[in-house]
């Protein structure tokens, strides 16, 4: 883990209202902490697998942006911020997203409804956001 990048990310996000969101590319930059995403998985595929799947998704024409919603900003000095929810914005269908994320074994994939907090997203992004969640 890149400690300097971790500290910088924590400091930046601390200035944002909760729940904080960050572009997934930034979330993964310097991150090798398997406890930061998908930590409930019995056989975690590794951060590189998460990075690879989401990188391929972000290259699709039907995906505009991907964000990590931070659940716990500072789980410890030796830990990256933790997320259990990823927001995928674009015109990709829920079914296509489920297929693309199959190896990452999310517990739920579905549209962000009005009860799901989406601070920092534009109104257009909120309308097209799909939530990916690991319990």
N, C-alpha and C positions, 0 to 999 in steps of 0.2 A: 504494500500500500504506500502510496506517495503521501507522506504525512503533511507536507507543505500544502498540497492540493486539498487534502482533507480538511485541514484547518481553515484554508481560504473559503472552501465551500460552506463550512459550518458558520463562519463569520458572515458571509454574504447572506445566507438564508436566515440567520438570526434577525436580520433587519427587516424581513418580510413578515406580514401577518400570517398566522397559522390558519389552515394548514398550508405549508409552503409547497410550491411546485418548482421543478427545475427541469430543463431540457434533459432528456435521458442521456444524450451524448455527454453532457457535462457531468451527470450523475456517475457515469462509468469512467470518466477521465481520471486515471490514477487509482481506481477502485479495484481491489482484488479480494475484498471482504465478502465471503459467501454468506455472512450473516446479514448483509445489507438488503438482500432481495431473495425471495423464495426460500427463506430459512426453514420453513415447515416441511420442505420436501424430504422424503426418506433418503433418496439418493440425489443429492444436489448435483446438477450437471456442471457446475462451476460458473464463475462470472464470465469467462470467455464465451461460454455457450449462450448466456443471456445477451451479452454484447453482440454476438454474431447474429442471433435471430432478430433482435431489434434493429440492428444495422441494415439487414436485408429488408425488413419492413419499411424502414424510413426511406429506402430507395424506390419504393413502389410509387406509382403515380397517384394512387388512391389514398395515400397517407400524407397528410400535410405536416404534422408534428407529433412528437411523442414526449410525454412528460412523466417524471416520477413525482408522485405526491408523497412528501416526507411525513412519515408517521412518528418517527422519533429522531429529532435533530442530532442529539449528542448522546448516543448510547454508551459512550466511554472514550477515553483518550486513544485507545487502540482500535476503535471501531468507526466505520464509515456511517454516515446518516442512514437510517433504515426506512425502507418503503415496503408497504404491502399492496400498494395500488399504483398502476400505471395507466395513464390516460392516452389513448390513441385518437388523434383528431384527423378527420378526413372522411372520404366517402366509402372506405372499405366496409364491407358487410361484417356483421358479427360472426357469421359462419366462416367467412374467409379468414378472419382474424383468429378464430378458434383453431382452424387448421394450421395456420402459420405458427401458432404458439404451442402446438401439441407437445413437443418435446420438453417444454418448460412447465407443463402440468399446472396451469393456473386453476384455482378452485372455481372461479366465476369469470365470465366474459359477457358483458352486456352494456346497453346504453346507459350513459350517466343520466339519472333522472333528476328531478328538481331538488331532491333531498341530498344528493351527493354534492359536497362543497367543491366548487371549482374556481377559487380565487385566482386572479391573474390570467384567466382565459377571456378572450373576447366573446361577445354574445354569439357570433357565428361559430367559434370553436366549441362553446358549450353545447350548441345544438347538434354538433356532429361528433361529440366525444363518446368514446367507448371505454368503459372501465375494465381493466384486467386486474384481478385480485387474487392474492395468495393468502390463505388463512393461517 
